[in-house]
Amino acid sequence: MVPIDYSRDEQTGWAIFAGIILALNGFFAVMYGLAAVLNDEVVTVGGRGVVILDFTTWGWVTIVLGTVMALTGIGLLMGIGAARWFGVVFVFLHAIASFATVSAFPLWGLLVITLDVVIMYQLIVNWRPDF
């Protein structure tokens, strides 16, 4: 009797980690974007604005990206294989959007870009095709 290998169908710890961090990063992006839309003085440090467009436009872009990132993170936790590709695309776009805020809030912008790179690394390097 040949034992059945169920480990190929299970999520890896890295996929679960990436899903949790992706959903959390998406939630933070929605909150940060909402703050930028409602009161842009809250998200400004040093009196500088965002590099591209204005805070209101950037806030709406961040709200949309954060929402799809959170939903993609939930999809990763549910084991949906396509969520990995969506996660890579949305995290890449979010890192670019976060780069625009480095002049307004440098520490937060660099932290978010770092989280995006870690998520992207986990989704690409620890890829399991049958998952």
C-alpha positions as CSV (number, residue, x, y, z in Angstrom):
1,M,0.0,0.0,0.0
2,V,1.4,3.4,-1.1
3,P,0.9,6.3,1.3
4,I,-0.8,9.3,0.0
5,D,1.3,12.5,0.1
6,Y,-1.1,15.2,1.3
7,S,1.6,17.8,1.9
8,R,1.6,18.8,-1.8
9,D,-2.0,20.1,-1.4
10,E,-1.5,22.0,1.8
11,Q,-0.5,25.7,2.0
12,T,3.1,26.4,3.0
13,G,3.8,28.5,6.1
14,W,5.2,31.1,3.8
15,A,2.0,31.4,1.8
16,I,0.0,31.8,5.0
17,F,2.6,34.4,6.2
18,A,2.3,36.3,2.9
19,G,-1.5,36.1,3.1
20,I,-1.7,37.5,6.6
21,I,0.8,40.3,5.9
22,L,-0.8,41.1,2.6
23,A,-4.2,41.5,4.2
24,L,-2.8,43.5,7.1
25,N,-0.8,45.8,4.7
26,G,-4.0,46.2,2.6
27,F,-6.0,47.2,5.7
28,F,-3.3,49.7,6.7
29,A,-3.3,51.1,3.2
30,V,-7.1,51.6,3.3
31,M,-6.8,53.5,6.6
32,Y,-3.9,55.6,5.4
33,G,-5.7,56.4,2.2
34,L,-8.8,57.3,4.1
35,A,-6.8,59.7,6.3
36,A,-5.4,61.3,3.2
37,V,-8.8,61.8,1.7
38,L,-10.4,63.1,4.8
39,N,-7.6,65.3,6.2
40,D,-4.4,65.5,4.3
41,E,-2.6,67.3,7.1
42,V,-2.6,64.2,9.2
43,V,-0.4,62.2,6.8
44,T,2.1,65.0,6.1
45,V,5.4,65.3,8.0
46,G,7.6,68.3,7.3
47,G,5.1,70.2,5.1
48,R,5.8,68.3,1.9
49,G,3.3,66.7,-0.3
50,V,3.3,63.5,-2.4
51,V,5.5,63.4,-5.4
52,I,2.7,62.7,-8.0
53,L,-0.7,64.4,-8.0
54,D,-2.2,65.5,-4.7
55,F,-3.1,63.8,-1.4
56,T,-6.8,63.3,-2.3
57,T,-6.1,61.5,-5.6
58,W,-3.3,59.5,-4.0
59,G,-5.7,58.6,-1.1
60,W,-8.3,57.2,-3.4
61,V,-5.7,55.2,-5.3
62,T,-4.4,53.8,-2.0
63,I,-7.9,52.9,-0.8
64,V,-8.6,51.0,-4.0
65,L,-5.2,49.2,-3.9
66,G,-5.5,48.5,-0.2
67,T,-9.0,46.9,-0.7
68,V,-7.8,44.6,-3.4
69,M,-4.7,43.7,-1.5
70,A,-6.7,42.8,1.6
71,L,-9.1,40.7,-0.5
72,T,-6.1,39.0,-2.2
73,G,-4.6,38.2,1.2
74,I,-7.9,36.6,2.2
75,G,-7.8,34.7,-1.1
76,L,-4.3,33.4,-0.3
77,L,-5.4,32.2,3.1
78,M,-8.3,30.4,1.5
79,G,-5.9,28.6,-0.8
80,I,-6.9,30.2,-4.2
81,G,-3.9,29.7,-6.5
82,A,-4.6,32.7,-8.7
83,A,-4.4,35.0,-5.6
84,R,-0.6,34.6,-5.7
85,W,-0.4,36.2,-9.1
86,F,-2.8,39.0,-8.1
87,G,-0.9,39.4,-4.9
88,V,2.4,40.0,-6.8
89,V,0.7,42.5,-9.2
90,F,-1.1,44.5,-6.5
91,V,1.9,44.5,-4.1
92,F,4.1,45.8,-7.0
93,L,1.6,48.6,-7.7
94,H,1.3,49.4,-4.0
95,A,5.1,49.7,-3.7
96,I,5.1,52.2,-6.6
97,A,2.3,54.2,-5.1
98,S,4.0,54.2,-1.7
99,F,7.1,55.5,-3.2
100,A,5.2,58.7,-4.0
101,T,4.7,59.3,-0.3
102,V,8.4,59.1,0.8
103,S,8.7,62.8,0.6
104,A,5.6,63.4,2.7
105,F,6.1,60.6,5.4
106,P,9.5,59.0,4.8
107,L,9.5,56.3,7.6
108,W,6.1,55.0,6.8
109,G,6.7,55.0,3.1
110,L,9.9,53.0,3.4
111,L,8.3,50.6,5.9
112,V,5.4,49.9,3.5
113,I,7.8,49.4,0.5
114,T,9.8,47.0,2.7
115,L,6.7,45.1,3.6
116,D,5.7,45.0,-0.1
117,V,9.1,43.6,-1.1
118,V,8.9,40.9,1.7
119,I,5.4,39.9,0.5
120,M,6.5,39.7,-3.1
121,Y,9.5,37.7,-2.2
122,Q,7.4,35.1,-0.3
123,L,4.9,34.8,-3.2
124,I,7.6,34.4,-5.9
125,V,10.4,32.4,-4.2
126,N,8.3,30.0,-2.2
127,W,6.0,29.2,-5.1
128,R,4.3,25.8,-5.2
129,P,2.7,25.3,-8.6
130,D,0.0,22.8,-7.4
131,F,-1.2,25.1,-4.7
